[in-house]
Amino acid sequence: MSQGQDEKNTIQGMPTGLSQILAQADQARTRALPPLDKWNPSYCGEMDLRIAANGEWWHEGIRMTRQKLVDLFATVLWREDDRYFLKTPVEKIGIQVEDVPLLVTQVEQIEADGQTWIQCQTKTGDTVFADAEHPIFMRAYQGEMRPYILIRRNLEALIHRNAFYHLLNMADLLEQAGQPIMRLYSGGQVFELSHTAE
């Protein structure tokens, strides 16, 4: 079976509300986010969709490689406590997330209004500046300390290793209580990251 056929098969059997999202998959990429907090659909069961700890999306055991499709699904991600859903006006469908659902692949340091900002962009098109509402932090996952940033509402993104190396170049490196600390500055906020769990 060709890769194109595999990708086509990944969208078969998805619930009806999501089919409207799929209909947009071949249109231009956009980051207009729907008003998920205003939608109160009924829970419609689980979908065989898994976001792996490395940021890959898998549907029915097949890796989703159509980035526009993944981007569109990312716009309807919804989190309640430790559960994740795809949410439309008429459906709320449970999915599996191994760690966090989003992945930062690009970081950039920007000077504006006399301040330094760290801009983070996810693979699925979210762009945020690290600040009080979008903090950068470290947390353990399966025994490994990993860097994250809060993107929107309560959805977090893992900062990809390559992007983290760029952050390292932007940081002041110091030592506290014998432990190395990475200090980042963005929009008047200071973020101190350590590979030691709190």
C-alpha positions as CSV (number, residue, x, y, z in Angstrom):
1,M,0.0,0.0,0.0
2,S,1.4,3.4,-0.9
3,Q,1.9,6.2,1.6
4,G,-0.9,8.2,0.0
5,Q,-3.3,5.3,0.5
6,D,-2.1,4.9,4.1
7,E,-2.9,8.6,4.7
8,K,-6.3,8.3,3.1
9,N,-7.1,5.3,5.3
10,T,-6.3,7.2,8.5
11,I,-9.4,9.4,8.0
12,Q,-11.9,6.7,7.4
13,G,-14.4,6.0,10.2
14,M,-13.9,9.3,12.0
15,P,-17.0,10.8,13.7
16,T,-19.3,13.1,11.7
17,G,-18.5,16.4,13.4
18,L,-14.8,15.8,12.6
19,S,-15.6,15.2,8.9
20,Q,-16.3,18.9,8.6
21,I,-12.8,19.5,9.8
22,L,-11.4,17.0,7.4
23,A,-13.2,18.8,4.6
24,Q,-10.9,21.7,5.2
25,A,-7.7,19.7,5.2
26,D,-6.7,20.6,1.7
27,Q,-7.3,24.3,2.1
28,A,-4.8,26.9,3.2
29,R,-3.3,26.5,6.7
30,T,-4.9,28.8,9.2
31,R,-4.5,29.5,12.9
32,A,-8.0,30.8,13.6
33,L,-9.0,28.9,16.7
34,P,-12.6,28.0,17.2
35,P,-14.4,29.1,20.5
36,L,-14.1,25.7,22.2
37,D,-14.9,27.1,25.6
38,K,-18.4,28.1,24.3
39,W,-19.2,24.6,23.0
40,N,-20.9,22.1,25.2
41,P,-21.3,18.9,23.2
42,S,-22.1,15.5,24.6
43,Y,-19.3,13.0,25.1
44,C,-19.4,10.6,22.1
45,G,-16.9,7.9,23.0
46,E,-13.3,7.2,22.3
47,M,-11.4,7.5,19.0
48,D,-8.3,5.4,18.2
49,L,-6.1,8.5,18.0
50,R,-2.9,8.7,19.9
51,I,-0.4,11.6,20.3
52,A,2.9,10.0,21.1
53,A,5.5,11.4,23.6
54,N,7.7,12.5,20.6
55,G,4.8,14.6,19.1
56,E,3.8,12.1,16.4
57,W,0.0,11.6,15.8
58,W,-1.2,8.1,15.1
59,H,-4.7,7.0,14.0
60,E,-5.6,3.3,14.1
61,G,-2.0,2.4,14.2
62,I,-1.0,4.5,11.2
63,R,1.2,7.6,11.6
64,M,-0.6,10.7,10.4
65,T,1.7,12.5,7.9
66,R,-0.7,15.0,6.4
67,Q,0.4,18.1,8.3
68,K,-2.6,20.1,7.3
69,L,-4.8,17.5,8.8
70,V,-2.9,17.3,12.1
71,D,-2.9,21.2,12.2
72,L,-6.7,21.2,11.9
73,F,-7.2,18.6,14.6
74,A,-4.8,20.6,16.9
75,T,-7.2,23.5,16.7
76,V,-10.0,21.4,18.4
77,L,-7.8,19.9,21.1
78,W,-9.5,20.1,24.5
79,R,-8.3,19.1,27.9
80,E,-10.3,18.3,31.1
81,D,-8.1,17.4,34.0
82,D,-5.8,14.7,32.6
83,R,-8.1,13.7,29.7
84,Y,-7.9,15.0,26.2
85,F,-10.6,15.3,23.6
86,L,-11.3,16.5,20.1
87,K,-14.2,18.9,20.5
88,T,-16.7,20.2,17.9
89,P,-20.0,22.0,18.4
90,V,-21.8,18.6,18.3
91,E,-19.2,16.0,19.5
92,K,-16.5,15.5,22.2
93,I,-14.4,12.5,21.4
94,G,-11.7,11.1,23.7
95,I,-8.2,10.6,22.5
96,Q,-4.9,9.3,24.0
97,V,-2.0,11.6,24.8
98,E,1.2,10.0,26.1
99,D,2.8,13.2,27.4
100,V,1.5,16.5,26.1
101,P,-0.3,17.2,22.8
102,L,1.8,19.9,21.2
103,L,5.5,20.2,20.2
104,V,7.6,23.4,19.9
105,T,9.9,23.1,16.9
106,Q,11.1,26.7,16.6
107,V,12.3,29.3,19.0
108,E,13.5,32.8,18.3
109,Q,14.7,35.8,20.4
110,I,13.0,39.0,19.4
111,E,13.7,42.6,20.6
112,A,10.6,44.8,20.9
113,D,9.8,47.9,22.9
114,G,13.1,47.7,24.8
115,Q,12.5,44.2,25.9
116,T,13.7,40.8,24.9
117,W,11.1,38.2,24.1
118,I,11.3,34.5,23.4
119,Q,9.0,33.4,20.6
120,C,8.0,29.8,20.4
121,Q,6.2,28.1,17.5
122,T,4.6,24.7,17.6
123,K,4.7,22.2,14.7
124,T,1.0,22.7,14.4
125,G,1.2,26.5,14.0
126,D,0.6,28.0,17.4
127,T,2.9,31.0,18.1
128,V,3.3,32.4,21.6
129,F,5.8,34.6,23.5
130,A,7.1,33.2,26.8
131,D,5.6,35.4,29.5
132,A,3.6,35.1,32.7
133,E,0.7,33.4,30.8
134,H,3.0,31.2,28.8
135,P,5.7,30.0,31.2
136,I,8.6,27.8,30.3
137,F,9.3,25.0,32.8
138,M,10.9,21.6,33.4
139,R,9.1,18.5,34.4
140,A,9.9,14.8,34.7
141,Y,8.5,12.4,32.2
142,Q,9.4,8.7,32.6
143,G,12.4,9.6,34.7
144,E,13.7,12.3,32.2
145,M,13.5,16.0,32.9
146,R,12.0,17.7,29.8
147,P,11.3,21.4,28.9
148,Y,7.7,22.6,28.3
149,I,5.8,25.8,27.7
150,L,2.1,26.5,28.3
151,I,0.6,27.3,24.9
152,R,-3.2,28.0,25.3
153,R,-5.7,27.4,28.0
154,N,-4.3,24.3,29.7
155,L,-2.6,22.8,26.7
156,E,1.2,22.4,27.0
157,A,3.9,21.8,24.4
158,L,7.1,19.8,24.7
159,I,10.1,21.9,23.5
160,H,11.8,19.8,20.9
161,R,15.5,19.0,21.6
162,N,16.7,21.1,18.7
163,A,14.7,24.1,19.8
164,F,15.9,23.6,23.4
165,Y,19.5,23.9,22.1
166,H,18.6,27.3,20.7
167,L,17.1,28.3,24.1
168,L,20.4,27.2,25.7
169,N,22.2,29.7,23.5
170,M,19.9,32.5,24.7
171,A,20.3,31.6,28.4
172,D,22.5,32.7,31.2
173,L,24.1,29.6,32.8
174,L,24.7,29.7,36.5
175,E,24.9,27.4,39.5
176,Q,22.7,27.3,42.6
177,A,23.3,24.9,45.5
178,G,25.8,23.0,43.3
179,Q,23.2,22.5,40.5
180,P,23.4,24.1,37.0
181,I,20.6,26.5,36.3
182,M,19.5,27.9,32.9
183,R,18.1,31.4,33.2
184,L,15.9,32.8,30.4
185,Y,14.5,36.3,30.0
186,S,11.3,37.1,28.1
187,G,9.0,40.1,28.3
188,G,10.2,41.0,31.8
189,Q,9.8,37.5,33.1
190,V,12.6,35.3,34.3
191,F,12.5,31.5,33.9
192,E,15.0,29.3,35.7
193,L,15.2,25.8,34.5
194,S,17.0,23.0,36.2
195,H,17.4,19.3,35.4
196,T,16.8,18.5,39.0
197,A,13.2,17.8,40.0
198,E,11.6,20.2,42.5
